[in-house]
């Protein structure tokens, strides 16, 4: 029986779903010329141009290597075992020495968005103050 390999579009789809990102949200991150349908078509592609693949990884805020090296069989194997002893961890072959922690990435993104909201509120207050001064004149 031939081993089923997951194509690049499917890997992007699985990562997007694991991160809880909707196709519409990914489309917004990719730019004005993107929409949900175009993301769906991208996820159906076996091969994706390297520049676009990198752009999608950046939009998902994950290293492209994490998506490229994603192995469903290995992921299922890791998640299906509730006990993580040292032999389980050591048997997992990581080709990249950098460890990717999705929870840390999510917290980082949340903090960035929180700071952006605070800056936007400050800008709004400043704009209202300027408009009030203009109206007084």
C-alpha positions as CSV (number, residue, x, y, z in Angstrom):
1,X,0.0,0.0,0.0
2,X,1.4,3.4,-1.0
3,X,1.9,5.9,1.7
4,X,-0.4,8.9,1.4
5,X,1.6,12.2,1.5
6,X,-0.2,15.4,2.3
7,X,0.3,18.1,-0.3
8,X,1.2,21.7,0.5
9,X,-2.3,23.1,0.3
10,X,-3.6,20.5,2.7
11,X,-0.8,21.2,5.1
12,X,-1.7,24.9,5.1
13,X,-5.4,23.9,5.7
14,X,-4.5,21.7,8.6
15,X,-2.3,24.4,10.2
16,X,-5.0,27.0,9.7
17,X,-7.6,24.8,11.3
18,X,-5.3,23.9,14.2
19,X,-4.8,27.6,14.8
20,X,-8.6,28.3,14.6
21,X,-8.2,30.7,11.7
22,X,-11.2,30.9,9.2
23,X,-10.5,31.1,5.5
24,X,-12.0,34.6,5.4
25,X,-9.6,35.7,8.2
26,X,-6.6,34.3,6.3
27,X,-7.8,36.0,3.1
28,X,-7.9,39.3,5.0
29,X,-4.3,38.8,6.2
30,X,-3.1,37.9,2.7
31,X,-4.4,41.1,1.1
32,X,-7.2,42.9,-0.8
33,X,-7.0,40.5,-3.8
34,X,-7.8,37.5,-1.6
35,X,-11.1,36.1,-0.5
36,X,-12.5,32.9,1.1
37,X,-12.9,31.1,-2.3
38,X,-9.3,31.9,-3.3
39,X,-8.0,30.5,0.0
40,X,-10.1,27.4,-0.6
41,X,-8.5,27.0,-4.0
42,X,-5.1,27.5,-2.6
43,X,-5.7,24.7,0.0
44,X,-6.6,22.4,-2.8
45,X,-3.2,22.9,-4.6
46,X,-0.6,20.1,-4.3
47,X,2.3,22.6,-4.9
48,X,2.4,26.2,-4.0
49,X,4.9,28.8,-5.3
50,X,7.6,29.4,-2.6
51,X,7.0,33.1,-2.3
52,X,3.2,32.5,-1.8
53,X,3.9,29.7,0.6
54,X,6.1,32.0,2.7
55,X,3.4,34.8,2.5
56,X,0.8,32.3,3.9
57,X,3.1,31.2,6.7
58,X,3.7,34.8,7.7
59,X,-0.1,35.5,7.6
60,X,-0.7,32.5,9.9
61,X,2.3,33.7,12.0
62,X,4.1,30.4,11.9
63,X,7.5,29.5,10.5
64,X,7.2,28.1,7.0
65,X,9.3,25.1,8.1
66,X,6.6,24.2,10.6
67,X,4.1,23.9,7.8
68,X,6.5,22.2,5.4
69,X,7.6,19.6,8.0
70,X,4.1,18.9,9.3
71,X,3.5,15.1,9.3
72,X,-0.1,14.1,10.1
73,X,0.8,10.6,11.1
74,X,3.4,11.9,13.6
75,X,1.0,14.5,15.0
76,X,-1.7,12.0,15.5
77,X,0.8,9.6,17.1
78,X,2.0,12.4,19.5
79,X,-1.5,13.6,20.4
80,X,-2.9,10.1,20.9
81,X,-0.5,9.3,23.6
82,X,-1.4,10.9,26.9
83,X,1.8,10.2,28.7
84,X,4.9,11.9,27.4
85,X,7.9,10.1,28.8
86,X,11.4,10.9,27.6
87,X,11.5,8.0,25.1
88,X,8.4,9.4,23.4
89,X,9.9,12.9,23.2
90,X,13.3,11.6,22.1
91,X,11.8,9.5,19.3
92,X,10.1,12.5,17.7
93,X,12.5,13.6,15.0
94,X,12.7,17.4,14.8
95,X,14.6,18.6,11.8
96,X,14.7,22.2,13.1
97,X,16.4,22.9,16.4
98,X,14.0,25.8,17.0
99,X,11.0,24.7,19.1
100,X,7.7,26.2,18.0
101,X,5.2,26.7,20.9
102,X,1.8,27.7,19.4
103,X,0.5,29.0,22.8
104,X,3.4,31.4,23.1
105,X,2.7,32.6,19.6
106,X,-1.0,33.1,20.3
107,X,-0.2,35.1,23.4
108,X,2.3,37.2,21.5
109,X,-0.3,37.9,18.8
110,X,-2.9,38.7,21.4
111,X,-0.5,41.2,23.1
112,X,0.3,42.8,19.7
113,X,-3.4,43.2,18.9
114,X,-4.1,44.6,22.4
115,X,-1.3,47.2,22.0
116,X,-2.7,48.1,18.5
117,X,-6.2,48.6,20.0
118,X,-4.8,50.9,22.7
119,X,-2.9,53.0,20.1
120,X,-6.0,53.2,17.9
121,X,-8.1,54.4,20.9
122,X,-5.4,57.0,21.8
123,X,-5.4,58.2,18.1
124,X,-9.2,58.4,18.2
125,X,-9.2,60.5,21.3
126,X,-6.5,62.8,19.9
127,X,-8.5,63.2,16.7
128,X,-11.7,64.0,18.6
129,X,-9.8,66.7,20.6
130,X,-8.5,68.3,17.4
131,X,-12.0,68.3,15.9
132,X,-13.4,69.9,19.0
133,X,-10.8,72.6,18.8
134,X,-11.6,73.2,15.1
135,X,-15.3,73.5,15.9
136,X,-14.6,76.0,18.7
137,X,-12.8,78.3,16.2
